[in-house]
Amino acid sequence: MQIQEGFIKGTGALVHGVDVRQLGGEEVRALREVLLYRQRFILFRGQSLSNTEYIDFARKFGTPQVYLQDNYHHPEHPEIFISSNVSVNGKKLGVARTGYYWHTDCSFQQTPLSLTMLYPQILPKARRETLFIDMHAVLERLPSGLRKRLEGHTALHGGNGRYKVREEDVGKPLHELIEDESRLAPPARHPVVIPHVVTGEKFLYLNEGFTLSIDGYASDESKALLSDTLAFIARPEHIITHEWQEGDILVWDNRTMLHRSGASPLHEPQMIYRIGIYDGHPFYTLEN
């Protein structure tokens, strides 16, 4: 097994020369604790796994999530969340056009996902990217005045605005869809600045996709503060780009990394399998 650290803008670990099916649980946990949390993500190249082998590999990192909306589920393996514009035997599989905005997976839940793992099944012939932002690095670069206004506050996160309408939703009034989604995933509050439970590094926990407001400010002030912060976060110099190759499996620390779908020809067939993972650590522990 060969490991190259910091292979994209000084971030991330590239692992090649290994069949991940042969890695033991203790080896993977060591990679997680020693490498993943400090390098932010690990890319395993040259893999070829069945669905069950993919789930088994994810289990070595922690406990796979079954996503709260079943229209994203693999029909035989609910642990696998499918992003796809492909139909199989005339039936739509998964959900198309997922994640075209900056977010961390499930920040709108009381317990967000610790880790996210992606494994492409069908890649377009043209370029296919996933983009990342290291939120510890962003916090370190944040103007002092902006940081002072954010520290010590919590923010409200909700998923309603990103709801994907399903066939069975046709004919329902909008307020009913919003209410149903709110019952399924009530909005959650999280600190704006959080210490990492393993490394102790502080990171900014806000995102374009799910952060609704910052507590402790009037509505207009919160909106302006959030807008200014999100604009700083998304500056081009903060963006880390991963261009997918066949056989890639990518796992990242969902605490510290924002991500979004990048360049992708929407007319070409594509399918990516995601597994969300709870790593056994608290997502965060509040400081005294």
N, C-alpha and C positions, 0 to 999 in steps of 0.2 A: 504494500500500500504506500503510495506516494502522496504527500500533502504539501501543497503550496499555499502559504498564508498571504493574505493581503493582495490577492491577484486582480481585484478590480478597485482602483483608486485607494489602495491600501486596506481594503475591506474584503472580508469573505475568505473562506478556505476552499481550495479546489482539491478534491480527492479523486485519484484515478489509480488504475492498476489493481482494483479489487472488485470482486463480485460481492455486492452487499448482502446477498443471501448467506454468505459464509461468515459474516460478522456475528459474533456472539453478543448477547445482551449487555454484558459488562463492558465489552469494547465500545459499543454504541453509547452507553451511558458515559463512558470516559470521554468520547468525542463530544458529547453534549456539554458536559460540565467543564471540560478543559478548553475546548476549541470553539464550540458554537456560540456560547454566550459572550465571548470576547471578540470573536471574528464576525459576529452578527448572522452569518449564514454559511452553510456548507453545501457545495455542489459536488454531487457524485456523478461522474461521467461514465458512459459506456454500459448502462444497465439494461437488462431485458427481463422484466418481471411479469408474472401472471398477476391477476387481481388479488388473489389470496396471498401471494408472496409480497406484494406491495403493502398490503395491510399488516402482514407479519413484520415487515421491516419497520413500519410506522410504530408498531407496538413496542419495539425495542427502545424508542424514544420516550414513550409514555402511553397514555390512554387515548385512543382515537375518539373523536367526537362524532355523534350522529347529529347532523345539522337540523335545526328546528323546523325547516320547511322541506317537506318530502319531495317536492317537484325537482329538487337538485340531486336527489339520491340516485345512485346506481341501482338498477332494478333488482339486483341480486345481492349487492353489498352496500347497505345504507351508510357505512362509514365513508364511502367514496362520494364526494361532492363533484358533480360533473359540470364543467363549463364547456359548452359545445354548440355548434350550429349545424350539427349532423343529425340526420334521421336514420334510424335502423329499422328495417322492415316497415317503412312508412310511419314509424312512431318517433316523435321527437324525444331525444335523449338529453337530459339535463337542461340547462338554461343558457341561452346565447348572450353575448355582450355583457359579461360580468366584470365588475371591477374597473371600469374606465374612469376612475376618480381616486384620489389619494385616500387611503384608509388603513386601519389595522383591523384584522378580522374579528368581528363580534365585539367591538368596543361598546356596542349598544346593550350588551348583556352584563349582568352583575359580575359574572366571572368570564372575562374575555379569554380567547384562545392563547395558550402559552406559545405554541409553535405552529407553523404552517408548513406543509410539505406539498410540492407540486411535481407531477410526473406526466409530461405530454404523451398523448396517445396518437394524435394526428397533428402534424405541424404543416402550416401552409408552405407552399414553395417559396414565397417571398419571406421577408424578415418577420420574425415573431419575437417580441420583447416583453419582459417584465421589468418595471422600473422600481427603484428603492430609494429611500432616504433614511439615513441614520439619525435618529432623533436625539441621541446623546451628543453627536457632533453639532447638530442644529442648536441645541441648548447652549453649548459652549460658545457658539458664534452669535448668539442672540444679543442684540443691543441691550445694554444694561437697563435702560429705562423700560423697555418692553418686558424684560425678564422680571424686573421688580414688580410690575403690575400683574404678572401672572403667578408668581410664587405665592404659596399659601392658599390658593383658590382651588375650588373644584369646578368641573365642567359637566354639563348634561349631554349625554349621548343617546341617540335614538335612531332606529332603522327604518322608520315609516317612509321617509322620502326616497328610499332605494328599493321599495317593494316592486317585484316583477309581477305584473298582472298575468293570471293564469286563465285557461279556457273557462274554468268553472266560475271565474269572477265576472265574466261578461254579463252585463245587466244589473250588477250590484251598484248602488250609489257609492260615491267616493268616501263619504263619511263612514260607511259601514266597513269598507276595506281598511280604513285607518284604525277604526275601533278594534277590528279583529286582530290586526297586527299588533296593536298596543297591548291587547290581552296576551298574545303569544310571547311578545318580548317587550315588557314594560321598559321605559327609558331608565337609564342607569347613570349614576354620578361617580366620577373618578377624579382623583387629584390631577391637577394640570402638570405638576412636576413630581416625578416618582423616582425613588431610589431602586435600582435593580436588586432583586432578592439574592442574586448570586455574586455579582461583581461589585455592588455598591455604587456603581456609576449612576448619576442622575440623568433622566431623560424626560423630554417633553412629550406629554400624552394628549395630543389634540390631532384631529384629522378632518379633512374636507368632507368626507363621506358621511360621518355620523355625529360629529360634534355640533350640538345645537346652540349652546350658549355657555357663557362663563358666569358662574355664580358670584354674587357680591357686587354686581354692576347693574345699573339700569339697562333696560332693553337696548336702547340706542348705543350706549357705551359698550355693552357686551358685543353687539354686532360689529362695531368699529374695531374693537380690540381683537376679536376673532379674525376679522378680515385682514388686518395688518399682520397678524401672526401667521396666518395661512399663506399670505403672499411671501413672507420671508422664508417660510419653510420650503416653498416650491421653487425657490431660485435655482436656475440651471446648474450652478456650481455644487449644489447639494445632491444632485441626482446621480445615482449609480445604475447603470444599464446592464442587464443580462440578456444576451441574445441566445435563444434556445437552440440546442442541437438534439438530434434524436438520441435517446438513451440517457438524457439528463434527468436526475432527480435532485431537486433543490429543497432544502429545509432551512427555515430562518426563525429567528427569535422575534415573535410577534409583539413583544413588549417594546422593543427599541426601534423596530423597522416599520416605516410606512411603505406601502407598495401600491402599484396600480398597473393595469395592462398598458403596454406601450404600443409601438408600431405593429400593425397587424392588418392584412388585407381581409376585410370582413366578408368578401364574396367567396373566399377560398375555404374549403373544409378545414376545420380545426377542432380539436378536443383535448382538454387537459383534465386530469384527475387530481383533485385536491383531497388531502386528509388533514383535518385540524387535530391537534394533539395537545392534551393536558399533560404537562411534564412532571407533575407531582409536587412542584413548588407552588406556594401562593403566587398569584399574579403580581401582587405587590404587598408589602407590609408597611403600614404607615409609621412614619418616624415619631418618636416621642417628643 
